[in-house]
């Protein structure tokens, strides 16, 4: 976190665990037996959450849930702005996407551009029957007509604020924070 920002914890580790469990229960209710169901997490935070959802779902339905990871770097509409040599991660989809019911997983949904990029990437791998979206946090602020079908929490973020999800898989402690830039000091 920059010295010119403050953070407010909006989700603790326990909150995140409870939300993942709740999301899994709601997903099972909608998809039932999950015959053609697959999970695909958006690298990186979404991939970690997809793995957690897989574990919860497998304990609920007592069978394997195919789970993959998609990297959207080259599908972003701003990739030329993020540097001359963007770092492209590995996409790991070891199952067919044709006629699959895909649940695309990410940590935070904001403008909708990440989800758009992920859907475009998925369609390059096959023609799914359906694509739905699950996120831990919906922070509002869409620029594209995209919505999440399964949401852990809705937490509006204002201009100058961001919501960051930190997960233990990246070496930290599970938490989500609302980061606010400090106002400029006019006397400063």
C-alpha positions in Angstrom: 0.0 0.0 0.0 1.3 3.5 -0.9 2.0 5.9 1.9 -0.6 8.2 0.4 -3.4 5.7 1.0 -5.3 4.1 3.9 -6.9 0.7 4.0 -10.1 -0.5 5.7 -10.6 -4.2 6.1 -14.0 -5.2 4.6 -13.6 -9.0 4.7 -11.6 -11.0 7.2 -10.2 -14.5 6.6 -13.3 -16.0 8.3 -15.6 -13.8 6.2 -13.9 -15.0 3.0 -14.2 -18.7 4.1 -17.9 -18.2 4.9 -18.6 -16.4 1.6 -16.9 -19.2 -0.4 -19.0 -21.8 1.4 -22.2 -19.7 0.7 -21.2 -19.3 -3.0 -20.7 -23.1 -3.3 -24.1 -23.8 -1.8 -25.8 -21.4 -4.2 -23.9 -22.7 -7.2 -24.9 -26.3 -6.3 -28.5 -25.2 -6.0 -28.5 -23.7 -9.5 -26.4 -26.3 -11.3 -27.8 -29.4 -9.6 -25.8 -32.6 -10.6 -23.3 -30.5 -12.5 -23.0 -32.9 -15.4 -21.5 -30.5 -17.8 -20.3 -28.0 -15.2 -16.7 -26.7 -15.1 -15.0 -24.0 -13.1 -12.5 -21.6 -14.7 -10.6 -19.1 -12.6 -9.1 -15.9 -14.0 -5.4 -15.8 -13.1 -4.5 -15.0 -10.3 -7.1 -14.3 -7.6 -9.9 -15.9 -9.5 -7.8 -19.0 -10.0 -7.3 -19.4 -6.2 -11.0 -18.8 -5.5 -11.9 -21.4 -8.2 -9.8 -24.0 -6.4 -11.5 -23.2 -3.1 -14.9 -23.4 -4.7 -13.9 -26.7 -6.3 -13.0 -28.2 -2.9 -16.4 -27.0 -1.4 -18.4 -28.3 -4.4 -16.7 -31.7 -4.5 -17.5 -32.2 -0.8 -21.2 -31.3 -1.6 -21.6 -33.5 -4.6 -19.0 -36.3 -4.0 -17.5 -36.1 -7.4 -14.7 -34.3 -9.3 -15.4 -30.8 -10.6 -13.2 -30.0 -13.6 -11.3 -26.8 -12.8 -9.0 -24.7 -15.0 -7.2 -21.4 -15.1 -7.4 -18.8 -17.9 -4.8 -16.0 -18.4 -6.4 -13.0 -20.1 -3.3 -10.8 -20.6 -3.4 -10.8 -24.4 -7.2 -10.3 -24.4 -7.2 -7.1 -22.3 -8.2 -4.0 -24.2 -5.5 -2.0 -22.3 -2.5 -4.4 -22.6 -0.5 -2.0 -24.8 -0.8 0.5 -21.9 0.6 -1.8 -19.3 4.0 -2.1 -20.9 5.9 -3.2 -24.0 6.4 -6.8 -22.8 3.4 -7.9 -20.8 3.9 -10.9 -18.6 1.6 -13.7 -19.9 0.7 -16.4 -17.5 -0.2 -20.0 -18.4 -3.7 -21.0 -19.3 -4.6 -24.5 -18.0 -7.7 -26.0 -19.4 -7.4 -29.8 -19.5 -11.0 -30.5 -20.4 -13.2 -29.7 -23.5 -15.2 -26.4 -23.4 -17.6 -27.4 -26.1 -21.1 -27.7 -24.6 -19.7 -27.0 -21.1 -21.5 -24.9 -18.5 -18.6 -22.7 -17.5 -18.6 -20.8 -14.2 -16.0 -18.1 -14.6 -14.5 -17.0 -11.2 -12.7 -13.8 -10.2 -12.1 -12.0 -7.0 -13.5 -8.6 -7.8 -15.7 -7.3 -10.6 -15.5 -3.6 -11.4 -15.8 -2.3 -15.0 -16.6 -5.7 -16.6 -13.6 -5.5 -18.9 -11.7 -8.4 -17.2 -14.8 -10.7 -17.6 -15.2 -9.6 -21.3 -11.6 -10.5 -21.9 -12.0 -13.8 -20.2 -15.1 -14.7 -22.2 -13.3 -13.9 -25.4 -10.3 -16.1 -24.4 -12.6 -19.0 -23.4 -14.4 -18.9 -26.8 -11.0 -19.3 -28.5 -10.9 -22.7 -26.8 -14.4 -23.9 -27.7 -18.1 -23.2 -27.8 -19.5 -23.5 -24.3 -23.2 -24.0 -23.7 -23.2 -21.2 -21.1 -20.9 -18.9 -19.2 -21.8 -17.5 -15.9 -19.7 -15.5 -13.4 -19.0 -15.8 -9.7 -17.1 -13.2 -7.8 -16.2 -12.6 -4.2 -16.8 -8.8 -4.3 -18.9 -6.7 -6.7 -17.7 -3.1 -6.3 -20.0 -1.6 -8.9 -18.8 0.9 -11.6 -19.5 -1.1 -14.8 -18.4 0.3 -18.1 -19.7 -2.8 -20.0 -23.1 -4.5 -19.7 -21.7 -7.4 -17.7 -22.9 -8.7 -14.4 -22.0 -11.5 -11.9 -24.5 -14.3 -11.4 -23.0 -15.3 -8.0 -21.7 -12.5 -5.7 -20.2 -12.9 -2.2 -20.8 -9.3 -1.3 -21.7 -6.0 -3.0 -19.4 -3.2 -1.7 -19.5 0.1 -3.6 -16.2 1.8 -4.1 -16.1 5.5 -4.9 -13.7 7.3 -7.3 -10.2 7.2 -5.7 -11.0 4.0 -3.9 -10.1 0.4 -4.9 -11.0 -3.0 -3.4 -8.1 -5.4 -3.1 -8.4 -9.1 -2.2 -5.4 -10.8 -0.6 -5.3 -14.5 -0.4 -3.1 -16.9 1.5 -2.1 -18.7 -1.7 0.0 -15.7 -2.6 1.8 -15.8 0.8 -0.4 -13.5 2.8 -3.4 -13.6 5.0 -6.9 -13.8 3.6 -8.6 -10.4 3.6 -10.2 -7.9 1.4 -9.6 -4.2 1.9 -11.0 -0.9 0.7 -8.1 1.3 -0.2 -8.6 5.1 -0.2 -6.2 7.6 -1.5 -5.6 10.4 1.1 -6.7 13.8 0.0 -4.1 16.3 -1.1 -3.1 18.8 1.7 -3.7 22.2 0.2 -1.1 23.7 2.6 1.3 21.1 1.7 
